[in-house]
């Protein structure tokens, strides 16, 4: 049996899918023509209302979606989430009642973003201008310090490009006492710099500059070599500051080596040799205790060259 011959199935076909129900009524052979006509008319009327109902639902969904996009755009705008707000307003259909309002909101946001960019650009330009003025004044102050010494203490300075440190080059003589000069003079120069900046820019300026000295390279090298020479020399002395090789030579020259008593030894680095002076107490050929001073020359590694 065909489905349209079943009253139950035909009823639900008319109720749910009107065109299918009309088709079933036409095909149903057991129904009378009058019943068919009435049923078809009712089905058509029902189908029209059913179609209008479906169209209404679709329209409502479309309008509802546009309203959701509009409300989301307003919310994101209030939260300053401007890019997302523009996306929300941009999803609204051109035929929607919200379209014109959405376009107005997009125009407002675009204008606001352009204004913010202009303000930020202006702030960056002002900041860079002030940094340039600070750098120029920093160079002027540094030049004045160099000129005031005329090469006697500070010979030049290293212009800071992106850093916050001004480096002053010390003369050869000043480099010999590099650490003490840093400790005693750097605070003075830093205070001078801050006073100059305050006079020029007031209390509010974005600057964290510090002052530092650079030791003369030649002097630095000489001091390192001198320190290394001193270490070599000091290893030649015993715990009581007596020069071991000189002690052996003196004992070899003494009448009674067992009577040797060390009193004091001093030394001086002469560059090509070491000058030694040592005082000792010992017994002379007559058995008397006497004090005698010896002067000697020795190599850097401690070999005795001459004794007087």
HELIX and SHEET records of a PDB file:
HELIX    1   1 UNK A    3  UNK A    5  5                                   3    
HELIX    2   2 UNK A    7  UNK A   16  1                                  10    
HELIX    3   3 UNK A   18  UNK A   27  1                                  10    
HELIX    4   4 UNK A   33  UNK A   78  1                                  46    
HELIX    5   5 UNK A   82  UNK A   90  1                                   9    
HELIX    6   6 UNK A   99  UNK A  149  1                                  51    
HELIX    7   7 UNK A  172  UNK A  176  1                                   5    
HELIX    8   8 UNK A  178  UNK A  201  1                                  24    
HELIX    9   9 UNK A  217  UNK A  234  1                                  18    
HELIX   10  10 UNK A  244  UNK A  253  1                                  10    
HELIX   11  11 UNK A  257  UNK A  259  5                                   3    
SHEET    1   A 3 UNK A 154  UNK A 158  0                                        
SHEET    2   A 3 UNK A 165  UNK A 170 -1                                        
SHEET    3   A 3 UNK A 210  UNK A 214  1                                        
SHEET    1   B 4 UNK A 261  UNK A 269  0                                        
SHEET    2   B 4 UNK A 274  UNK A 283 -1                                        
SHEET    3   B 4 UNK A 289  UNK A 298 -1                                        
SHEET    4   B 4 UNK A 304  UNK A 307 -1                                        
END                                                                             
